[in-house]
Amino acid sequence: MRIQVTRTGGFAGIERHAEVDTSGRPDAAQWHALAERAVAAGRGTPAAGVPDGFSYEITVDGRTVHAADPRLTEDQRTLVSRVLKEGA
């Protein structure tokens, strides 16, 4: 499973992109479950955010959803954080 996150917005307006490929990872099942829940709660169009807040584009195996602060679900927040931390 390939998970991609793009974060835009914020005070400085800097875009950040990261990707994780779960193939061969010992924790792949946990990534898959988290990604499925995060995508299920996403929107098909960009979500309305708040001034200087972050907006996210989450793509899991070609399916893209959108989310924005402060309305991220806990699963979306966890997934975004993990991908941006561990992804290249």
Rosetta blueprint (number, residue, H / E / L):
1 M L
2 R E
3 I E
4 Q E
5 V E
6 T E
7 R E
8 T E
9 G E
10 G L
11 F L
12 A L
13 G L
14 I L
15 E L
16 R E
17 H E
18 A E
19 E E
20 V E
21 D E
22 T L
23 S L
24 G L
25 R L
26 P L
27 D L
28 A H
29 A H
30 Q H
31 W H
32 H H
33 A H
34 L H
35 A H
36 E H
37 R H
38 A H
39 V H
40 A H
41 A L
42 G L
43 R E
44 G L
45 T L
46 P L
47 A L
48 A L
49 G L
50 V L
51 P L
52 D L
53 G L
54 F E
55 S E
56 Y E
57 E E
58 I E
59 T E
60 V E
61 D L
62 G L
63 R E
64 T E
65 V E
66 H E
67 A E
68 A E
69 D L
70 P L
71 R L
72 L L
73 T L
74 E H
75 D H
76 Q H
77 R H
78 T H
79 L H
80 V H
81 S H
82 R H
83 V H
84 L H
85 K H
86 E H
87 G L
88 A L
